[in-house]
């Protein structure tokens, strides 16, 4: 599927695949439509942009955050985990999606602090 002004296009990555009633999103990060990094060094700003990107991809697939069933969060510093918990409460409602959160040494671009991929239903 395609998303208008997709910042992942230069990397030859599909933003998501819709298979039947499932939407499998590629990892989203704090990358603006023009390809620039949003919130360099600011975890809160990066998290907000990441969720904005997730919402945009889900909308293009005919879904939304209320239909997310699985979340995988990659972060470069687990010290930010309390902010992840706050974000889960802000962006999701019960029943909450299944979740895996891991700390990684690095992400695709060195400025990135968090990347999130989701699976949703339509």
C-alpha positions in Angstrom: 0.0 0.0 0.0 1.1 3.6 -0.4 1.1 6.6 1.9 1.3 10.1 0.4 4.7 11.7 1.1 6.0 8.5 2.6 9.4 9.2 4.3 10.3 5.5 4.0 10.1 5.5 0.2 13.8 6.3 -0.3 14.7 3.2 1.7 12.5 0.9 -0.5 10.3 -0.1 2.5 6.5 -0.4 2.3 4.8 1.6 5.1 2.5 -1.3 5.7 0.8 -4.3 4.1 -2.9 -5.0 4.4 -3.6 -8.7 4.3 -7.2 -9.5 4.7 -8.4 -7.8 7.8 -4.8 -7.3 9.2 -2.6 -4.3 8.7 1.1 -5.0 9.3 3.0 -1.7 9.7 6.7 -1.2 9.2 8.5 0.4 12.1 7.7 4.0 12.3 10.0 6.6 13.8 10.3 10.4 14.2 10.8 11.1 10.5 8.8 13.9 8.9 7.2 13.7 5.4 10.2 15.5 4.0 12.6 12.9 5.4 14.0 15.1 8.2 14.3 13.9 11.8 11.8 15.5 14.2 12.9 16.2 17.8 16.6 15.2 17.6 17.6 14.5 21.2 14.0 15.0 22.5 12.3 11.6 23.3 8.9 13.2 23.9 8.9 14.9 20.5 10.2 11.8 18.8 7.5 9.7 20.4 4.7 12.2 19.3 6.0 12.2 15.7 6.2 8.4 15.7 2.6 8.1 16.8 1.5 10.7 14.2 3.2 8.6 11.5 1.6 5.4 12.8 -1.8 7.1 12.7 -1.2 8.3 9.1 -0.2 4.8 7.9 -3.2 3.2 9.7 -5.6 5.7 8.2 -4.3 4.9 4.7 -5.0 1.3 5.3 -8.5 1.9 6.6 -7.7 1.4 10.3 -6.8 3.5 13.4 -5.1 3.3 16.8 -8.3 1.9 18.4 -7.8 -1.2 16.2 -4.2 -1.9 17.1 -3.8 -5.4 18.5 0.1 -5.7 18.8 2.8 -3.1 19.4 6.6 -3.6 19.3 8.6 -0.8 20.6 12.4 -0.4 20.1 14.1 2.2 22.1 17.8 3.2 22.6 17.5 3.9 26.3 15.1 2.0 28.7 15.3 5.0 31.0 12.4 6.4 28.8 10.2 3.4 29.6 7.9 5.5 31.9 7.2 7.8 28.9 6.2 4.7 26.9 3.7 3.7 29.7 2.3 7.2 29.5 2.0 7.1 25.7 0.2 3.7 25.9 -2.4 5.3 28.2 -2.7 8.4 25.9 -2.9 6.6 22.5 -4.6 3.4 23.4 -7.8 2.5 25.3 -8.8 -0.8 27.0 -8.5 -3.5 25.9 -4.9 -2.5 25.4 -2.8 -4.1 22.6 -0.3 -6.8 23.3 3.2 -5.3 23.6 6.8 -6.0 23.4 9.3 -3.3 24.4 13.1 -3.8 24.0 16.2 -1.7 24.3 18.4 -1.7 21.2 21.9 -0.5 20.6 20.8 1.7 17.7 18.2 2.3 15.1 18.4 2.9 11.4 19.5 6.5 11.8 21.7 7.5 14.7 19.5 10.4 15.7 16.5 8.2 16.3 15.6 7.2 19.9 12.4 5.2 19.3 10.8 3.1 16.6 7.4 1.4 16.8 5.7 -1.1 14.7 2.1 -2.1 15.1 -0.3 -4.7 13.8 -4.0 -3.6 13.5 -7.3 -4.9 12.3 -9.5 -3.1 9.8 
